[in-house]
Amino acid sequence: MHIVLNLATIYVITNIITDQAIFQPIRDWLELRAPRSKIYDFLSDLFSCFFCMSCWVSVAFVIAFLQCIDIRQICLYVLLVNVIHKLMYL
């Protein structure tokens, strides 16, 4: 059950970063600066690529797990916020 909860949370966090309106200003800002610098180009690609971002979010989860942070509370909080957000826009 924990693995399903972790996977769902990684999916939700990645979706919020790469597709939701809350991160759109950051994605636009990075895209404007991408031609000037390789780091901005990398970050622009990262923030717009679902697969790429999910890998980095997964790495953060593994680090948090190895540091003995209670991942279940983080997962439940993120999923709850996502459900509330979806219900607000029904």
C-alpha positions in Angstrom: 0.0 0.0 0.0 2.8 2.4 0.7 4.3 2.0 -2.7 0.9 2.9 -4.3 0.6 5.9 -2.1 4.1 7.0 -2.9 3.6 6.5 -6.7 0.3 8.5 -6.6 2.0 11.3 -4.7 4.9 11.4 -7.1 2.4 11.5 -10.0 0.4 14.4 -8.4 3.5 16.5 -7.6 4.9 16.0 -11.1 1.6 16.9 -12.6 1.4 20.0 -10.6 4.9 21.1 -11.6 4.7 20.3 -15.3 1.0 20.9 -16.2 -0.9 23.0 -13.6 -1.4 26.8 -13.8 0.3 27.4 -10.5 3.7 26.7 -12.0 3.0 28.4 -15.3 4.8 31.6 -14.4 7.9 29.7 -13.5 7.8 27.7 -16.7 7.3 30.8 -18.8 10.1 32.6 -16.9 12.5 29.7 -17.6 11.5 29.5 -21.2 12.3 33.1 -21.8 15.7 32.7 -20.4 16.5 29.3 -22.0 18.2 30.7 -25.1 20.7 32.6 -23.0 22.0 29.9 -20.7 22.4 26.2 -20.7 21.2 25.9 -17.1 18.0 27.8 -17.9 17.6 25.6 -20.9 17.9 22.5 -18.8 15.5 23.8 -16.2 13.0 24.8 -18.8 13.1 21.3 -20.3 12.9 19.8 -16.8 9.8 21.9 -15.8 8.0 21.0 -19.0 8.8 17.3 -19.3 6.6 15.0 -17.2 9.0 12.1 -17.4 12.1 14.1 -16.5 10.5 15.8 -13.6 9.0 12.5 -12.2 12.5 11.1 -12.1 13.7 14.1 -10.0 10.7 14.0 -7.7 11.3 10.3 -7.2 14.9 11.0 -6.2 13.7 13.5 -3.7 11.3 10.8 -2.3 14.1 8.3 -2.0 16.3 10.8 -0.2 13.5 11.7 2.2 12.9 8.0 2.8 16.5 7.4 3.6 16.5 10.3 6.0 13.6 8.6 7.8 11.1 11.4 7.1 7.6 10.2 7.5 6.7 10.0 3.8 3.1 8.8 4.5 2.2 12.2 6.1 3.7 14.1 3.1 1.9 11.8 0.6 -1.5 12.2 2.4 -1.1 15.9 2.6 -0.2 16.3 -1.1 -3.1 14.0 -2.2 -5.5 15.8 0.0 -4.5 19.2 -1.4 -4.9 17.8 -4.9 -8.4 16.5 -4.1 -9.5 19.8 -2.6 -8.1 21.6 -5.7 -10.0 19.3 -8.0 -13.2 19.7 -6.0 -12.9 23.5 -6.1 -13.0 23.5 -9.9 -15.8 21.0 -10.5 
